[in-house]
């Protein structure tokens, strides 16, 4: 399996680059068989802790809320349902007698699959009558791109199948025929992708333009979409340029916030001394009658209430 393949040859020219810190968390690396619409194949891998439970069983059928207080009711329902599916078993003969009749039926029956299906149906009917059903409806997954359709999914599956079939080694003529068919279908698949992209873009422009002529589509077309630029490099006083965001931040902090050095002049000493001394200032003079009268006239003119403030 190669990462690159075309009519002129194959090679492993594509690389996945990581560092020593991340390499331990990269697992399940593989060259995908999925059609990429390119001469290069997809490289798939997972980042994170490896999951050792690969064969975990995921039941997709009906699930029930099983509670202990419903066990008795379930047993009674099952006793009523079993005679409906097994004609030779009579209801109200006792659990032990019913169990013996079931054992005899299983020993004499040749078609065990039919018995299993009948007993499963009886159990499911009893479960539906005794327990609540868990809502297992999965939420609709959001499509990765708005232009993707079900027909493209079907075409992609078909392309992947043709891609595998065209690698047969038994018959040269058959391999060339399948290869030619694969490339023809691949061209159709690529054309459909381009067409769906264009139709989706047209629909988006028509909808947004009808609501707001100066919408996001207009800004995209005129190049007026603003992107927040992140300052990653700075030129330091010595003429060199920072090489990382951390170095840029340190350089900005060193320039804007200088270190408080041990040496200080007389001005700095006077400021420190003034801060340490308590403040002794005289109180303001009391309000006189003239100021009070002016304040009352101003409040009456503005329509404010004269008196205490109650909150």
C-alpha positions in Angstrom: 0.0 0.0 0.0 1.4 3.4 -1.1 0.6 6.9 -0.2 0.9 8.1 -3.8 -0.3 6.3 -6.9 -0.9 7.4 -10.5 -0.3 6.0 -14.0 3.4 6.5 -13.8 4.0 4.6 -10.6 3.6 4.5 -6.8 5.6 5.7 -3.9 5.5 6.6 -0.2 6.2 10.3 -0.6 3.7 11.6 2.0 4.9 11.9 5.6 3.3 12.4 9.0 5.6 14.6 11.1 5.4 14.8 14.9 7.6 15.4 17.9 8.8 13.3 20.9 6.1 14.6 23.2 3.2 13.8 20.8 4.4 10.5 19.3 3.3 8.5 22.3 -0.3 9.7 21.8 -0.5 9.0 18.0 -1.9 5.6 17.3 -3.8 3.6 14.6 -1.9 5.2 11.8 -3.0 3.8 8.4 -3.2 4.5 4.7 -6.9 4.8 4.0 -8.6 3.0 1.1 -11.2 5.8 0.9 -11.3 7.7 -2.4 -9.6 11.1 -2.0 -10.2 12.4 -5.6 -6.4 12.8 -5.8 -3.3 10.8 -6.6 -2.5 11.0 -2.9 -4.2 8.7 -0.4 -5.7 9.8 2.9 -3.5 9.2 6.0 -5.6 8.4 9.0 -4.5 8.4 12.6 -5.9 9.1 16.1 -4.4 11.5 18.7 -5.0 10.6 22.4 -4.9 7.7 24.7 -5.3 4.4 22.8 -8.6 2.6 23.3 -7.9 -1.1 24.0 -11.6 -2.0 23.8 -11.8 -2.1 20.0 -14.3 -5.0 20.0 -16.8 -3.4 22.3 -20.3 -4.5 21.4 -22.7 -1.7 20.6 -26.3 -2.9 20.8 -28.6 -1.0 18.4 -31.9 -2.6 19.3 -34.5 -1.7 21.9 -33.3 -1.1 25.4 -35.4 -1.2 28.6 -35.3 0.5 32.0 -35.0 -2.6 34.2 -35.9 -2.1 37.8 -36.0 -4.6 40.6 -39.6 -3.8 41.6 -40.7 -4.8 38.1 -39.2 -8.3 38.2 -42.3 -10.0 39.5 -44.5 -8.3 36.9 -42.1 -9.3 34.2 -42.2 -12.9 35.3 -46.0 -13.0 35.3 -46.1 -11.5 31.8 -43.6 -14.0 30.5 -45.7 -16.9 31.9 -48.7 -15.6 30.0 -46.8 -15.0 26.7 -45.0 -18.4 26.5 -48.1 -20.5 25.8 -49.0 -18.1 23.0 -45.8 -19.2 21.1 -45.6 -22.8 22.3 -48.9 -24.7 21.7 -48.0 -27.7 23.9 -47.4 -25.5 27.0 -50.5 -24.8 29.1 -50.8 -21.6 31.2 -51.3 -21.8 35.0 -49.5 -25.1 35.4 -46.7 -23.6 37.5 -43.2 -22.3 36.7 -41.4 -25.6 37.2 -43.9 -27.6 35.0 -43.6 -24.9 32.3 -39.8 -25.1 32.5 -40.0 -28.9 32.1 -42.3 -28.6 29.1 -40.0 -26.1 27.5 -37.0 -28.5 28.0 -39.0 -31.3 26.4 -40.0 -29.2 23.5 -36.4 -28.1 22.9 -35.2 -31.7 23.0 -37.7 -32.9 20.5 -37.6 -29.9 18.1 -35.4 -30.1 15.0 -35.7 -26.4 14.1 -34.0 -24.7 17.0 -33.8 -21.4 15.2 -37.6 -21.2 15.2 -37.7 -22.0 19.0 -35.2 -19.3 19.7 -37.1 -16.7 17.7 -40.4 -17.6 19.4 -38.9 -17.5 22.9 -37.2 -14.1 22.0 -40.5 -12.7 20.8 -42.2 -13.8 24.1 -39.5 -12.2 26.2 -39.7 -8.9 24.2 -43.4 -8.8 24.6 -43.1 -9.3 28.3 -40.4 -6.6 28.5 -42.6 -4.1 26.6 -45.4 -4.8 29.0 -43.4 -4.6 32.3 -40.5 -2.2 31.6 -40.2 1.3 30.1 -38.4 1.6 26.8 -35.2 3.8 26.6 -35.3 6.3 23.9 -32.3 5.2 21.7 -33.0 7.6 18.8 -29.6 9.0 18.0 -29.3 12.7 17.3 -28.9 13.8 13.8 -25.3 14.3 13.1 -24.4 17.6 11.6 -22.8 17.4 8.2 -19.2 18.4 8.0 -20.0 20.6 4.9 -23.3 22.1 3.9 -23.1 20.9 0.3 -22.8 17.2 1.0 -25.7 15.0 -0.2 -26.8 11.4 0.1 -26.1 10.8 -3.6 -22.5 11.8 -3.0 -22.3 9.3 -0.2 -23.5 6.5 -2.5 -21.1 7.5 -5.2 -18.2 7.6 -2.7 -19.0 4.1 -1.6 -19.1 2.9 -5.2 -15.8 4.6 -6.0 -14.1 2.9 -3.0 -15.4 -0.5 -4.2 -14.2 0.1 -7.8 -10.9 1.2 -6.4 -10.4 -2.1 -4.6 -11.7 -4.2 -7.6 -9.3 -2.6 -10.1 -6.3 -4.1 -8.2 -6.9 -7.7 -9.2 -3.8 -9.6 -10.3 -5.2 -12.6 -11.9 -6.2 -11.2 -15.3 -4.5 -8.3 -17.0 -7.3 -7.6 -19.4 -9.9 -7.6 -16.5 -7.7 -5.3 -14.5 -7.4 -2.8 -17.3 -11.1 -2.9 -17.8 -11.8 -2.3 -14.1 -9.2 0.4 -14.0 -10.8 2.3 -16.9 -14.2 2.0 -15.3 -12.8 3.3 -12.0 -11.3 6.4 -13.6 -14.5 7.1 -15.5 -16.6 6.9 -12.3 -14.0 9.0 -10.5 -14.4 11.8 -13.0 -18.2 11.7 -12.5 -17.7 11.8 -8.7 -15.4 14.8 -8.9 -17.8 16.6 -11.3 -20.7 16.0 -8.9 -18.7 17.4 -6.0 -17.9 20.6 -7.9 -21.5 20.9 -9.0 -22.9 20.5 -5.5 -20.4 23.0 -4.1 -21.4 25.6 -6.7 -25.1 25.0 -6.2 -24.7 25.3 -2.4 -22.7 28.6 -2.8 -25.4 30.0 -5.1 -28.2 29.1 -2.7 -26.3 30.7 0.2 -25.7 33.9 -1.7 -29.4 34.1 -2.8 -30.7 33.6 0.7 -28.3 35.9 2.5 -28.6 38.6 -0.2 -32.4 38.6 0.0 -32.2 39.3 3.8 -29.3 41.7 3.8 -27.6 43.0 0.6 -24.4 43.8 2.6 -24.2 40.3 4.1 -21.3 38.0 4.7 -21.4 36.8 1.0 -20.9 40.4 -0.2 -18.0 40.9 2.2 -16.4 37.7 1.0 -16.7 38.7 -2.6 -15.3 42.2 -2.1 -12.6 41.1 0.3 -13.9 43.2 3.2 -13.9 40.4 5.8 -11.8 41.4 8.6 -9.5 38.8 10.2 -8.0 39.4 13.6 -4.3 39.3 13.1 -2.2 37.8 15.9 1.1 39.4 16.6 3.6 36.6 16.7 7.0 38.4 16.1 8.6 41.6 17.2 11.8 43.3 16.4 13.9 43.8 19.5 16.1 46.8 20.3 19.2 44.8 19.2 17.7 44.3 15.7 16.8 40.6 16.1 13.3 39.2 15.7 11.4 37.0 18.2 10.9 33.4 17.1 7.8 32.4 19.2 4.8 33.8 21.0 6.3 33.3 24.4 9.4 35.2 23.4 7.3 38.0 22.0 5.3 38.3 25.2 8.5 38.4 27.3 9.9 41.1 25.1 6.8 43.2 25.4 6.7 42.8 29.2 10.4 43.7 29.5 9.8 46.9 27.4 6.6 48.0 29.1 7.2 46.9 32.7 10.8 47.6 33.7 12.4 45.8 36.6 12.5 47.7 39.9 16.3 48.0 40.3 18.1 48.4 43.6 19.7 51.7 42.7 17.4 54.8 43.2 18.0 58.6 43.2 16.9 61.2 45.7 13.6 61.8 43.8 12.6 58.2 44.3 13.6 58.3 48.0 11.5 61.4 48.6 8.4 59.7 47.0 8.8 56.7 49.2 9.2 58.9 52.3 6.1 60.9 51.4 4.0 57.7 50.9 5.1 56.3 54.2 4.1 59.5 56.2 0.5 59.9 57.4 -1.6 62.7 55.8 -2.5 65.5 58.2 -4.8 68.0 56.5 -7.3 70.4 58.0 -11.0 69.7 57.6 -13.1 71.6 55.1 -15.1 74.6 56.3 -18.7 74.0 57.3 -21.5 75.1 55.0 -22.8 78.6 55.6 -26.4 79.8 55.3 -25.9 81.3 51.9 -24.6 78.0 50.4 -27.6 76.1 51.9 -30.2 78.6 50.5 -28.6 78.3 47.0 -28.7 74.6 47.2 -32.4 74.5 48.2 -33.3 76.9 45.4 -31.5 74.7 42.9 -33.3 71.6 44.1 -36.7 73.3 43.9 -36.0 74.4 40.4 -35.0 70.9 39.2 -37.9 69.3 41.0 -35.9 67.2 43.3 -37.0 66.3 46.8 -35.5 68.3 49.7 -34.6 66.2 52.8 -32.9 63.0 53.7 -31.9 60.4 51.1 -33.7 57.1 51.9 -32.6 54.0 49.9 
